[in-house]
Amino acid sequence: MASSLILHNFCSISYYSATCYKSQTLALTRSHFLYSKSFLKLKKQSLLSNLQIKKHRTQKRRSLPVVFAAQSNFIKVLQTAWKVGKDGIEAATSLVPDSVPRPVARISVTVVALTLSLFVLKSFLSTAFFVLATMGLAYFIFIALNKDDRSRGSGGSTSKSTENRGSTATEEEALEEARRIMDKYKSVVINCHGCLVCTDGDEITDDSPIEQVRLTVPITDDPTLPTLTFRTWVLGPITCAILAFIIQLSGYRQNIFTIPNICVQMLIVILGKSMAATLPSTLVKVPGTSWSFSMNPGPFNIKEHVLLSILATTGSAGAFNIATLAVRKLYYHKYISFWPGLLMIMTTQLLGYGFAGIFMKFLVYNPYMWYPFTLLDVSFYRALHEVEVRPKRGITKLQFFVVVSVASFAYAMIPGYFFPSIGALSVICLLWKNSVIAQLIGSGRNGFGIASFSFDWNVISGFLLNPDVWQQFKRAYGSSNNSTSEDVHNRLMKKYNPVPQWWFYAIMVSTIGLLIYSCEGFGKQFQLPYWGILLSCLLVMIFILPLGVLSATTGQDITLNVAAELLIGYVYPGKPIANMVFKDLYLSTNIHALSFISDFKLAHYMKIPPKSMFIAQTVGTIISTLASFLTSWWLISAVENICEPEKLPKGSPWTCPQMTAVYDFSVIWGVIGPKRMFFPDGMYSKLYYFFLIGAITPLLIWVLLKLFPDKGWIKSINIPIILGGTSTLLAAGTVSYWSWIFVGIVFNLIVYRKYKDWWGRYNYLLAYGLDLGVAFQVLSTSMTVQMSGVYGVNWWGLDVGDHCPLSQCPTATGVSMEGCPVL
């Protein structure tokens, strides 16, 4: 146990220069090892003969701030109250039956205690003081959960001496066990990712520099597993075409219908295993050639499942330019030809793959680009395909996933059908039913959402991450040309032939040429000149890397479609069709490039041959684009008065709200233009100050980091994520953000730190299982009762709001509004 602790600390060093691997030099500080003499003793005994030690230059300690006595006493009072509350919660938790998991019991007791405390406080405190106290309590809890790790070990002298005596007693045993472990390796080095690399001949056994990847992705590979099988070519194109047809059909309906990708993945594994169990395994020869294939090459394997899912789900993304074609024909009543429309959409969908090939070196093969949401897929596929022995008094990963999925489906019926109000519950609104200010503060739909929470996974689903993206961005550049940046996954993938770079260049050059031809030819139906296409490609080239780094390190996707509309609106005003084509070209290229790269990272983790992945993605894109275009063309021609609600018969679903939104944007940015709406002639010109704010704020964070380099929390401030995350605030409401933050803190801070083994084994499966249950619930209710116009039981809990009717009332004095009190 003690030697494992030594090895764990030894592997925890994570900040070295790119030359440390070559020189095998380790810079140590006292914080890495408790006893420097013990480590030197290891070296003296030739256990680490190849390891050089050099002193680490320490920075001068800054003077501590002066703390006033009153402030110190107040902090002590709060700490005492915190300790008493914590002890009380632990005592109450011990009364809960042992059959309930301890984390669940502890959280439940805490929620009950806080609720009772809030009701007690409500009887004595005013509204304003109650809100301030609640915010202060939340802030104190946050600070307590994020204390510096160094403060945890700064106990009294008695505890230190006790720890020293215990460590001294087991030191010799630890050294003896470490000697047995490390003597079997020829040398020990520490690479630039802070991982212990043990070499024995030519075999290298290091792992990823990202801990979440180490806990989730296996470091083994079976290159004999087939990928592009008969099952792939049968199930993949069929499911892709059907999915594209359904998604495009839904785009013209009043209620847009979507099929979650996880449902498609589950359907594929069922069909794949059914074909593996029924089809014959005899070879089938292709007439007139020497080719042959087997209809059943063996069991349905994990690589085949991943490849099939990626091929099939390309149909769920849809084609961006189809809305442009529909708006031109149905709203602007302009004729459009079949072939230039198909050519425009097909080239727009494929252009992103050309750009993706240029940046794969930085965004796929760099181990620091780890794609958090991709790890959910890895856990899901492993749970379905890996054979696991059930642990004693436990369950396997697959059993856990099934239990969570079924439970999530059953529970999702409550907020999804029987009790929608729990999607946004506000404690303040329930307590102060006649106060406009209180409801504005407490409303999670239309206010600040203080003390509001959601019990609907559709609302609270999210992933809280705060990495230092700027450091990751520099590593994306710095380590791409450094051979020491390769982790075990890069080395395992070297046995497969990479995709030739000229494939990507060929796609890029040919699609750009065909795009120019479709815009400049055919009577210039799309209004956009050739330089507009080149300008759009330049924007993609500039922004794809920083946006890709954000996506790869935080899991958050940021789009700049408004910036594209703004730019072309100034450069080429009065051309709404050109504005839509320019925006769609940039948006589609950027999104498809990043999606292609993300899928390649999944293939990288699952050890799928790169050429097989490239073929699956390209074929899937071509099939889904054809299916979407043909579906849209058929609907426009077959449905009379489509997208004209005033002319449609009563109850007709073909009202096209999505197309109407695209048309409205084309009027704002193309017909009116940003010059007349914003700057210099518009009344909203002051909004442009936010461009300046967005440019200055990251510089301020950089300055703070330079002034206070020892403050680690400054590195976690990510301005693009903070500003980009607010883009959905109006649609989602603050209740989504508060709930998302709470779930993120619980699972990615508390559970991750205290129950890391459980987190690595079940965390991503829990998230995926919850998603699957909710997805099937939405699918089942949408296709059954809601198709008949029944949306739930008619009672108080059917309201999808948060029961804060006064939150939308005016707060100015003397203003009257129906249903609102006059202040």
DAMOHU-V558897 format. One record per residue. N is the residue number from 0. PHI is phi in degrees with one decimal (none if undefined). BURIAL is I if it has 16 or more other ideal C-beta (glycine too) atoms within 10 Angstrom, else O. Layout:
((N PHI BURIAL) (N PHI BURIAL))
This chain:
((0 none O) (1 -67.7 I) (2 -67.5 I) (3 -62.4 O) (4 -66.1 O) (5 -62.4 I) (6 -65.0 I) (7 -64.0 O) (8 -64.1 O) (9 -63.7 I) (10 -88.2 I) (11 -87.4 O) (12 -74.3 I) (13 -132.9 O) (14 -137.6 O) (15 -135.9 I) (16 -74.2 O) (17 -69.5 O) (18 -95.7 O) (19 -68.4 I) (20 -67.7 I) (21 -70.9 O) (22 -84.8 O) (23 53.8 O) (24 -107.6 I) (25 -118.8 I) (26 -97.4 I) (27 -110.4 O) (28 -120.8 O) (29 -66.7 O) (30 -74.4 O) (31 -84.7 O) (32 -131.0 I) (33 -70.1 I) (34 -124.8 O) (35 -68.3 O) (36 -65.1 O) (37 -63.2 I) (38 -67.4 I) (39 -64.8 O) (40 -66.0 O) (41 -59.4 I) (42 -65.9 O) (43 -63.7 O) (44 -85.2 O) (45 65.0 O) (46 -76.4 I) (47 -126.3 I) (48 -66.9 O) (49 -94.2 O) (50 -101.5 I) (51 -97.1 O) (52 -121.7 O) (53 -129.7 O) (54 -69.7 O) (55 -93.8 O) (56 -71.7 O) (57 -95.9 O) (58 -80.6 O) (59 -66.4 O) (60 -70.4 O) (61 -79.1 O) (62 -66.3 O) (63 -73.7 O) (64 -69.4 O) (65 -76.1 O) (66 -113.2 O) (67 -70.5 O) (68 -63.5 O) (69 -62.9 O) (70 -64.7 O) (71 -63.5 O) (72 -64.6 O) (73 -62.8 O) (74 -65.0 O) (75 -63.6 O) (76 -62.0 O) (77 -63.7 O) (78 -65.3 O) (79 -64.2 O) (80 -61.6 O) (81 -61.9 O) (82 -65.4 O) (83 -62.3 O) (84 -62.8 O) (85 -64.9 O) (86 -63.9 O) (87 -64.3 O) (88 -65.2 I) (89 -63.2 O) (90 -66.0 O) (91 -66.7 I) (92 -63.9 I) (93 -65.1 O) (94 -80.9 O) (95 -73.3 O) (96 -55.7 O) (97 -66.8 O) (98 -67.9 O) (99 -85.4 O) (100 -54.3 O) (101 -60.3 O) (102 -60.4 I) (103 -65.6 O) (104 -63.5 I) (105 -65.2 I) (106 -65.4 O) (107 -64.0 O) (108 -63.0 I) (109 -62.8 I) (110 -62.9 O) (111 -63.1 O) (112 -64.4 O) (113 -65.0 I) (114 -63.6 O) (115 -63.2 O) (116 -64.7 O) (117 -64.9 I) (118 -66.3 O) (119 -67.5 O) (120 -61.4 O) (121 -61.1 O) (122 -73.7 O) (123 -116.1 O) (124 -108.9 O) (125 -75.5 O) (126 -62.9 I) (127 -63.8 O) (128 -66.5 O) (129 -63.2 I) (130 -64.7 I) (131 -63.5 O) (132 -64.8 O) (133 -63.5 I) (134 -64.5 O) (135 -64.3 O) (136 -63.9 I) (137 -62.2 O) (138 -65.8 O) (139 -63.7 O) (140 -62.6 O) (141 -62.8 O) (142 -65.6 O) (143 -65.6 O) (144 -77.5 O) (145 -116.4 O) (146 -64.1 O) (147 -62.0 O) (148 -59.8 O) (149 -67.5 O) (150 -72.5 O) (151 -70.9 O) (152 -94.5 O) (153 -91.7 O) (154 -83.5 O) (155 -72.8 O) (156 -66.7 O) (157 -66.4 O) (158 -65.6 O) (159 -65.7 O) (160 -65.5 O) (161 -63.3 O) (162 -64.2 O) (163 -64.5 O) (164 -65.2 O) (165 -66.8 O) (166 -68.3 O) (167 -66.4 O) (168 -66.2 O) (169 -103.4 O) (170 -64.2 I) (171 -64.4 O) (172 -63.9 O) (173 -64.2 I) (174 -64.8 I) (175 -65.4 O) (176 -67.8 I) (177 -63.4 I) (178 -63.7 O) (179 -65.0 O) (180 -71.4 O) (181 -91.4 I) (182 -67.5 O) (183 -80.5 O) (184 -105.3 I) (185 -70.2 O) (186 -153.0 O) (187 -129.3 I) (188 -132.0 I) (189 -120.9 I) (190 -83.8 I) (191 -75.8 I) (192 -97.5 I) (193 80.9 O) (194 -103.2 I) (195 -72.2 I) (196 -115.0 I) (197 -103.9 I) (198 -112.2 O) (199 -134.6 O) (200 72.8 O) (201 -97.4 O) (202 -86.2 O) (203 -119.0 O) (204 -122.1 O) (205 -79.8 I) (206 -132.2 I) (207 -70.2 I) (208 -75.4 I) (209 -96.7 I) (210 -64.0 I) (211 -61.4 I) (212 -69.4 I) (213 -61.3 I) (214 -79.0 I) (215 -117.6 I) (216 -94.3 I) (217 -72.9 O) (218 -107.7 I) (219 -121.6 O) (220 -153.8 I) (221 -117.3 O) (222 -70.5 O) (223 -83.4 O) (224 -70.8 I) (225 -75.8 I) (226 -120.9 I) (227 -83.5 I) (228 -99.9 I) (229 -60.3 I) (230 -61.5 I) (231 -62.5 I) (232 -78.7 O) (233 -92.6 I) (234 -72.3 I) (235 -60.2 I) (236 -61.4 I) (237 -65.9 O) (238 -64.8 I) (239 -63.9 I) (240 -66.3 I) (241 -63.9 O) (242 -64.4 I) (243 -63.0 I) (244 -62.0 I) (245 -65.7 I) (246 -64.4 I) (247 -70.0 I) (248 -62.0 I) (249 -68.8 I) (250 -64.6 I) (251 -99.4 I) (252 -89.9 O) (253 -64.4 O) (254 -102.6 O) (255 -70.1 O) (256 -112.5 I) (257 -125.0 O) (258 -115.1 I) (259 -59.6 I) (260 -61.3 I) (261 -65.2 I) (262 -66.8 I) (263 -65.2 I) (264 -63.4 I) (265 -68.4 I) (266 -62.9 O) (267 -65.6 I) (268 -66.6 I) (269 -68.1 O) (270 -66.3 I) (271 -63.6 I) (272 -71.3 I) (273 -66.6 O) (274 -65.2 I) (275 -65.9 I) (276 -86.6 O) (277 -117.2 O) (278 -73.8 O) (279 -73.5 O) (280 -99.6 O) (281 -70.0 O) (282 -75.1 O) (283 -117.0 O) (284 -91.5 O) (285 -81.9 O) (286 -59.9 O) (287 81.0 O) (288 -133.8 O) (289 -94.3 O) (290 -77.7 O) (291 -150.0 O) (292 -151.0 O) (293 -108.3 O) (294 -70.6 I) (295 -142.6 I) (296 -74.6 I) (297 143.3 O) (298 -60.2 O) (299 -71.1 I) (300 -100.7 I) (301 -68.1 I) (302 -66.8 I) (303 -62.2 I) (304 -64.3 I) (305 -61.7 I) (306 -63.7 I) (307 -63.3 I) (308 -64.2 I) (309 -66.8 I) (310 -62.4 I) (311 -72.6 I) (312 -79.6 I) (313 -63.3 I) (314 -74.5 I) (315 -80.6 I) (316 -76.3 I) (317 75.4 I) (318 -117.3 I) (319 -66.3 I) (320 -72.4 I) (321 -63.7 I) (322 -62.7 I) (323 -64.0 I) (324 -64.9 I) (325 -65.3 I) (326 -65.4 I) (327 -61.6 I) (328 -83.8 I) (329 -94.8 I) (330 -104.9 I) (331 -94.0 O) (332 53.5 O) (333 -108.3 O) (334 -71.5 O) (335 -139.4 I) (336 -85.5 O) (337 -67.5 O) (338 -70.3 O) (339 -64.9 I) (340 -65.2 I) (341 -64.0 I) (342 -64.5 I) (343 -62.1 I) (344 -68.6 I) (345 -64.3 I) (346 -68.8 I) (347 -64.2 I) (348 -69.5 I) (349 -90.8 I) (350 -60.7 I) (351 -60.5 I) (352 -67.9 I) (353 -65.7 I) (354 -67.3 I) (355 -61.0 I) (356 -62.6 I) (357 -68.9 I) (358 -103.5 I) (359 -64.4 I) (360 -59.4 O) (361 -89.5 I) (362 -105.8 I) (363 -114.6 I) (364 -81.3 I) (365 -79.4 I) (366 -66.0 I) (367 -78.7 I) (368 -90.7 I) (369 -110.6 I) (370 53.9 I) (371 -54.5 I) (372 -71.0 I) (373 -66.2 I) (374 -66.6 I) (375 -62.0 I) (376 -64.1 I) (377 -60.7 I) (378 -62.7 I) (379 -64.1 I) (380 -66.3 I) (381 -65.3 I) (382 -65.1 I) (383 -79.0 I) (384 -115.2 I) (385 -78.2 O) (386 -81.7 O) (387 -132.2 O) (388 -82.0 O) (389 -65.7 O) (390 -69.6 O) (391 -65.0 O) (392 57.7 O) (393 -146.4 O) (394 -132.1 O) (395 -77.5 I) (396 -63.6 I) (397 -65.4 I) (398 -63.3 O) (399 -62.3 I) (400 -63.3 I) (401 -65.3 I) (402 -61.8 O) (403 -63.9 I) (404 -63.9 I) (405 -65.3 O) (406 -63.7 O) (407 -65.2 I) (408 -62.3 I) (409 -65.7 O) (410 -70.6 I) (411 -63.0 I) (412 -65.9 O) (413 -70.7 I) (414 -73.4 I) (415 -85.4 I) (416 -141.8 I) (417 -84.8 O) (418 -141.4 I) (419 -63.2 I) (420 -64.8 I) (421 -74.6 I) (422 -69.5 I) (423 -157.3 I) (424 -103.7 I) (425 -119.6 I) (426 -66.3 I) (427 -64.6 I) (428 -67.1 I) (429 -73.0 O) (430 -88.2 I) (431 -114.6 I) (432 -80.4 O) (433 -118.5 O) (434 -109.3 I) (435 -66.9 I) (436 -64.2 I) (437 -62.5 I) (438 -71.4 I) (439 -66.2 I) (440 -70.7 I) (441 -92.9 I) (442 -68.5 I) (443 -87.3 I) (444 -98.2 I) (445 -125.7 I) (446 -136.8 I) (447 -80.3 I) (448 73.2 I) (449 -67.1 I) (450 61.5 I) (451 -110.5 I) (452 -152.8 I) (453 -119.1 I) (454 -110.4 I) (455 -113.9 I) (456 -64.4 I) (457 -60.8 I) (458 -89.3 I) (459 -94.2 I) (460 -65.6 I) (461 178.2 I) (462 -144.4 I) (463 -94.4 I) (464 -137.9 I) (465 -138.6 I) (466 -79.1 I) (467 -84.1 I) (468 -68.0 I) (469 -64.7 I) (470 -63.3 O) (471 -65.1 I) (472 -64.4 I) (473 -67.8 O) (474 -66.2 I) (475 -60.0 I) (476 -79.7 O) (477 -69.4 O) (478 -96.1 I) (479 -69.2 O) (480 -99.1 O) (481 -107.6 O) (482 -64.8 O) (483 -72.4 I) (484 -79.2 I) (485 -74.6 I) (486 -104.5 I) (487 -64.9 I) (488 -69.2 I) (489 -63.2 I) (490 -69.6 O) (491 -65.5 I) (492 -79.1 I) (493 -69.7 O) (494 -74.5 O) (495 -104.0 I) (496 -69.9 O) (497 -74.3 O) (498 -72.9 I) (499 -58.2 O) (500 -64.5 O) (501 -69.6 O) (502 -60.6 O) (503 -67.6 I) (504 -63.7 O) (505 -65.1 O) (506 -62.3 I) (507 -63.6 I) (508 -64.9 O) (509 -67.9 O) (510 -69.1 I) (511 -63.8 I) (512 -63.0 O) (513 -69.1 I) (514 -64.5 I) (515 -62.2 I) (516 -65.1 O) (517 -68.7 I) (518 -85.9 I) (519 -82.6 O) (520 -95.0 O) (521 55.9 I) (522 73.2 O) (523 50.7 O) (524 -67.4 I) (525 -100.7 I) (526 66.8 I) (527 -84.4 I) (528 -74.9 I) (529 -63.6 O) (530 -69.0 O) (531 -66.8 I) (532 -66.3 I) (533 -66.0 O) (534 -65.2 I) (535 -63.5 I) (536 -64.2 I) (537 -64.7 O) (538 -61.4 I) (539 -60.8 I) (540 -61.6 O) (541 -75.6 O) (542 -98.8 I) (543 -66.6 I) (544 -71.1 I) (545 -61.8 O) (546 -67.7 I) (547 -66.9 I) (548 -65.3 I) (549 -59.7 I) (550 -66.6 I) (551 -72.9 I) (552 -105.1 I) (553 -122.4 I) (554 78.3 I) (555 -104.1 I) (556 -102.2 I) (557 -118.0 I) (558 -111.9 I) (559 -118.5 I) (560 -66.2 I) (561 -66.4 O) (562 -62.9 O) (563 -66.5 I) (564 -63.7 I) (565 -65.0 I) (566 -64.4 I) (567 -69.2 I) (568 -65.8 I) (569 -79.6 O) (570 -74.3 O) (571 -136.5 I) (572 -74.4 I) (573 75.3 O) (574 -125.8 I) (575 -65.9 I) (576 -66.2 I) (577 -62.2 I) (578 -64.2 I) (579 -66.8 I) (580 -64.2 I) (581 -62.6 I) (582 -63.0 I) (583 -64.7 I) (584 -64.1 I) (585 -65.8 I) (586 -64.0 I) (587 -64.7 I) (588 -62.8 I) (589 -66.6 I) (590 -66.9 I) (591 -67.9 I) (592 -64.7 I) (593 -68.6 I) (594 -66.5 I) (595 -60.0 I) (596 -67.6 I) (597 -62.9 I) (598 -64.6 I) (599 -66.7 I) (600 -67.5 I) (601 -62.2 I) (602 -63.2 I) (603 -62.9 I) (604 -67.8 I) (605 -90.8 I) (606 61.5 I) (607 -93.9 I) (608 -54.5 I) (609 -59.1 I) (610 -65.7 I) (611 -63.4 I) (612 -64.8 I) (613 -60.9 I) (614 -64.0 I) (615 -62.8 I) (616 -67.6 I) (617 -67.2 I) (618 -63.7 I) (619 -61.9 I) (620 -65.3 I) (621 -64.0 I) (622 -64.7 I) (623 -65.6 I) (624 -66.7 I) (625 -62.3 I) (626 -64.0 I) (627 -66.1 I) (628 -65.9 I) (629 -65.7 I) (630 -63.7 I) (631 -64.4 I) (632 -63.2 I) (633 -67.1 O) (634 -63.8 I) (635 -63.1 I) (636 -84.8 O) (637 -94.9 O) (638 -90.6 O) (639 -73.3 O) (640 59.6 O) (641 -64.6 I) (642 68.3 I) (643 -124.2 O) (644 -57.8 O) (645 -69.7 O) (646 -101.7 O) (647 -78.1 I) (648 -65.7 O) (649 -61.1 O) (650 88.8 O) (651 -68.9 I) (652 -84.0 O) (653 -87.6 I) (654 -93.2 I) (655 58.4 I) (656 -65.1 O) (657 -67.7 I) (658 -68.0 I) (659 -63.4 O) (660 -64.2 O) (661 -64.1 I) (662 -63.4 I) (663 -61.7 O) (664 -64.8 I) (665 -66.4 I) (666 -69.6 O) (667 -64.7 I) (668 -92.3 I) (669 -102.7 I) (670 -76.0 O) (671 -74.4 I) (672 90.5 I) (673 -68.0 I) (674 -65.2 O) (675 -87.8 O) (676 -96.3 I) (677 -116.4 I) (678 -116.7 O) (679 -98.8 O) (680 -100.0 O) (681 -92.3 I) (682 -87.7 O) (683 -110.8 O) (684 -66.2 O) (685 -68.0 O) (686 -63.7 O) (687 -69.5 O) (688 -62.1 O) (689 -71.2 O) (690 -63.3 O) (691 -66.6 O) (692 -62.7 O) (693 -64.7 O) (694 -81.2 O) (695 -84.2 O) (696 -58.2 O) (697 -61.0 O) (698 -66.7 O) (699 -64.6 O) (700 -64.1 O) (701 -63.7 O) (702 -65.0 O) (703 -61.0 O) (704 -66.4 I) (705 -71.9 O) (706 -76.2 O) (707 -127.4 O) (708 -67.5 O) (709 -87.1 O) (710 -91.4 O) (711 -66.1 O) (712 -68.1 O) (713 -66.2 I) (714 -64.7 I) (715 -84.0 O) (716 -78.4 I) (717 -120.4 I) (718 -63.6 I) (719 -57.5 I) (720 -70.4 I) (721 -64.5 O) (722 -72.0 O) (723 -68.2 I) (724 -68.0 I) (725 -79.5 O) (726 -66.0 O) (727 -104.1 O) (728 -63.0 O) (729 -66.9 O) (730 -78.0 O) (731 -85.2 I) (732 87.4 I) (733 -68.5 I) (734 -62.1 I) (735 -65.4 I) (736 -70.4 I) (737 -62.5 I) (738 -66.4 I) (739 -62.6 I) (740 -65.1 O) (741 -61.7 O) (742 -63.2 I) (743 -63.1 I) (744 -64.9 I) (745 -62.2 O) (746 -90.0 I) (747 -101.9 I) (748 -120.6 O) (749 -69.4 O) (750 -64.7 I) (751 -63.5 I) (752 -81.2 O) (753 -93.3 O) (754 -130.2 I) (755 -65.0 O) (756 -63.3 O) (757 -63.3 O) (758 -60.5 I) (759 -66.1 I) (760 -88.1 I) (761 -122.8 I) (762 -60.1 I) (763 -69.2 I) (764 -66.2 I) (765 -61.9 I) (766 -63.4 I) (767 -68.4 I) (768 -64.6 I) (769 -63.2 I) (770 -62.4 I) (771 -65.6 I) (772 -62.1 I) (773 -66.0 I) (774 -62.3 I) (775 -69.7 I) (776 -65.7 I) (777 -62.8 I) (778 -64.9 O) (779 -69.4 I) (780 -69.9 I) (781 -66.9 O) (782 -91.7 O) (783 -120.4 O) (784 -69.1 O) (785 -72.0 I) (786 -65.9 O) (787 -96.7 O) (788 84.4 O) (789 -101.9 O) (790 -116.5 O) (791 147.9 I) (792 -82.8 O) (793 -78.8 O) (794 -157.2 O) (795 -58.3 O) (796 -78.2 I) (797 -77.0 O) (798 -66.1 O) (799 -79.9 O) (800 -80.5 I) (801 -113.3 I) (802 57.5 I) (803 -121.7 I) (804 -65.3 I) (805 -85.8 I) (806 -69.2 I) (807 -100.5 I) (808 -80.5 I) (809 -67.8 O) (810 -102.2 O) (811 -75.1 O) (812 -74.4 O) (813 82.0 O) (814 -95.4 O) (815 -105.0 O) (816 -151.0 O) (817 -58.9 O) (818 83.8 O) (819 -121.9 O) (820 -74.3 O) (821 -89.9 O) (822 -83.2 O))
